[in-house]
Amino acid sequence: MSRWSVWLIVVLASLAGWNLRAQELEVQIKVLGFEEGLSHRNIYKIQQDTMGFVWLATFNGLNRHDGYEFLSFEVPDSISGQAVGPALDLFVGPQNRLWLVRPNFHFRFRPHDPGFSACTHQ
């Protein structure tokens, strides 16, 4: 047995007796729902903008959470009589404009001047 092998065994044997522990981390989880103002429990997409707001695309529209409460924005159900369906995706674009993707439609939402603009695609 080489000198290095003996040295390695001695070091490993001395470390085996130590009580190595990871740091403990306390985590608090709070479930948010209808009581806090969420418009629907089915959430399809979650994004955070550069202002720190958390945006949730739900079955009933778009919700913004500021860390304390929800603010709901109703997405139009139809455009020119066509149903648009549930939200499929949500993107935060330049100037914190939100893009909400639904079947056959994209909606652009302006948080500073709340309102939706629809863009159809074929």
Secondary structure, 3 states (H helix, E strand, C coil): CCHHHHHHHHHHHHHHCCCCCCCCCCCCCCCCCHHHCCCCCCEEEEEECCCCCEEEEECCEEEEECCCCEEEECCCCEECCEECCCCCEEEECHHHCEEEEECCEEEEECCCCCCEEEEECC
